[in-house]
Amino acid sequence: MSDERAFDIVGLGLATMDILTVVPHLPGPDDVYAVHDIVLQGGGPAATALVAASRLGATTSYVGVIGAGRWGRATRDEFERYGVDTSQARFSTEGDQSLSVILVDESSGRRSILYRPGNLPDLAAEEVPASLIQRARALHLDGVYPAAARRAAEIAREAGVTVSFDGGAGEKWPGIEEILPLVDLLVVARDFAQRYTGYDEPLQAGPALLKAYGPQQVVITDGERGAWFWDEEHYGNRRLHQPAFTVDVVDTTGAGDVFHGAYIYAYLQEWSPRRCLAFASATAALKCRRIGGRAGIPTRDEVEQFVAQALAPDNEEESNDSN
């Protein structure tokens, strides 16, 4: 397949593999005990966001580096299983994907994560497939491959393609400050917002991000405390708050990445900010009912049925959204 096909969402960033299991308790020295299952699933912020969007009904394409080893092959196979195009990814004969072992405590949901960093070469700026991005409806970035991400964002901006950025709670990637002014949808974790604004509280950090970098929308996610939204067009410095949905949580791995994929999908439907927030929050919550970042991702119909049952009719009225 060539890059002549237009996709809804092109994602550029990290793809990993995770080995996961739910345990009776996090192990101590010399502990040996049986578990019900051990599963292998893909991970990575941009990669899992694409899988979520594809599961919801979007057409998606991944741009990044995939290794030729066993974990690279598993990464490629899972993309294919979820319908994510990899025709524009670079397949490297040097190195392999990063790999994590994730132990989830069944009683508390707390996790222990052991990881082996990948050793793949970076994606260079000159390798970014310009025509693929120019024909997309949205570009999603997670800050990995910063030179390539910046070039991709520049191409998208010039072509009028929406740029989305995943500001997770992990380490600060070099070069992100040069990407943020090119972003339209800035969706970040609370830790990211604090790191880049100096404000601990989302109600202060959100307007600060909006003012500092000029995106169309800012969303700050904060796990079980829900998500907050700001934009100049509809709400100025006022905000929307979406409480987290209640589900029987098995594992929160990948919930933030799924939120991003669902939020971009909802945005491309031209839904209201309130509906986008509720849809993304519900998609992420439903994912948490199964182990891993991907196996529990619901379909659009499943999300909409869940939201319809969970929300009272008056919660749909945007006249009461901003306080």
C-alpha positions, 0 to 999 in steps of 0.5 A: 500500500502506498501513502496515496490513501487518505487516513483519518489519523496518522500517529507518529511515536512509540510502539512497544510490547507488554507482558502482563499478568494479574497477581494476588499481591505484588511479589516479595523476595522468593515468592512463587505463586500461580496466576490465572493468565499471562498475556502479551499486548502492544503498548506505546502512547501513539501506537495504542491511541491508533489502535483505540481509534481504529477499534472505534471506526477510524482509519489509521496509519502508524509512522515510526520504527519497528524492529525485525526481532521477535518483539518487532514482529509481534508489534507489526502483527498486532497493528495488523490485527487491529487494522492499523496501517504500517506501510509507512513505518520503517522496519529496522534490521538493527535493534528491537522494540522496548519491552515491559513486564507489568504485574497488576495487584488484583486487590488494589490495582497497583502495578509493578513495571519492569522494562527493557528500553528499546534500542532501535534507531530514531526516525529522522526528520527527512523520513517523515512521509509528507504526503501521508500527513498532508492527506490525513485528517489528524496527526497524533504525536507523543513526543518520541522522535522529536525531530521527526515529530516537529517536522510532521507537525510543521507539515500538518500545520501547512496542510491544515491538518489537525495536530494532537499531542499526548502529554503523558505523565512520564519523563520529559522528552527533549525538544517537546517545547518546540512541538507544543506551539504547533499543536491544536489538541493538547491533551496532557496528564496532570503531571505534565501540566504541572511540569510545564506550567508550575501549577499543581492544580488543573484549574490553574494549569489549563488556562496557563497551557492555553495561553503559553502555547496557543492550542485550540483545546487543552484537556488535562486528565487526572485518572479517577478525578476525571478530565478538564477542558478549556478552549478560547472559542467556546469557554475562554478561561472557563472550563468543563469537567468530566468526572471519571466513569465508574467501572470494575477496574482490572487494569489501568494500563494504557487508559490514557493512551486510549483516551487520546485515541477516543478523543481524536476520534470524537473530535473528528466527528465534530461533536461538542466538547462535552460529548467528546470528553464523555466519549473519551472518558467512557472509552478509557474507563471501559478499557480498564475492565480487562488486563492490558492496554488494548484487549478491553478497548470497546467499539463505538456502539458499546461506548455510546450505550454505556454513556447513555446509561451512565449519564442523566439527560440533563448532563447532556446540556452544555448550558450547565457545563462551565462553572 
